[in-house]
Amino acid sequence: MEYAKRQPSSGACQLTHWESTFAVWYSLKKQGNLAMIENIAAVKQTTTKSHAVNLKLSPQAAREIANLKQPLVVDLELLFSCMIRKQVHFLDEVHHDAVPLDCNNPKIQAWFRAVGTKTCLISDQPVPDLQTFPIKRIEPFMPKWLDLDFKHGKWRGEFGYIASR
């Protein structure tokens, strides 16, 4: 991930696209204008192709995947609130704003969705006022890898952004 770079001549910081997008969103959120940015067509998520993700399955997950009759639907959620949270959900159906991910496995349908809240909640519990986060250029936010495991009868997942780990 890129970080702010210092300009040698001026000494000022130049923000990366991710940092400037988050700064605009946070500013509008503080002002209570999050609904305003949702209505701007230019910043809505649009994509038609899937993004490749490096998939790693635990031995238990690989056995469970092999026995599935239907593809496993995996939702990778990046939540922007007063803090940023990554969470993996296993769903029955995909949200209409989700962006497809290519795991190179026909038994896994992975999707990515950046979301935001109107209120600050620091919790692993479901968020009541979740909204699709409007990102103009989504590529920097797309995950690089996805790890899946199956323990004690439940799916577990984790995703990240650094390609070599």
Phi, psi and omega in degrees: 000140178281149175242172180301139181248136180276131176281124184297325185281318187262338183081357180277156178271137174257123182277144174287171179301317181299312182295320180289322177299314180295320181298318178296313180300314182296320179298313179295324179296316180298327180277355182078021184254026181299324179297327181298316183285339176293334184273356181275113185299329184293340183253007179287148178291128174221132177200147177240342180252158180269158183254130182288136180230137177282115183262133175234123179251136171290162177303321178294319179294319179298319177296317181293319178300318181298332182269355183288140176274326179244153176298146176281126180264117184243127181249118177263116187247128174249110185260124174259114176223219175288343172227165178260134181230138173254135180212145178248129179241149176245112192243168174272329179217159185269143174289143184296340179266359184289149180256130183290145176241144179257108179266000182059036178214114184295344181269003179232121173254105181257142182222149179241140178214124173270131183228163177221167178235159176275338181237159180274116176232127176249095185194158173269001181283159177303143182265127185289324186250044182291133180227147175299130181279124184284110180241125181287314181239099190278343186308315181296341182267350184288133180296152178263331183216158178219125175251131178238143178220158177228108182229138176053038177077012181230144174282143175225146181212159178211144176224163183204182190240349179265121187298314180261119180229000000 
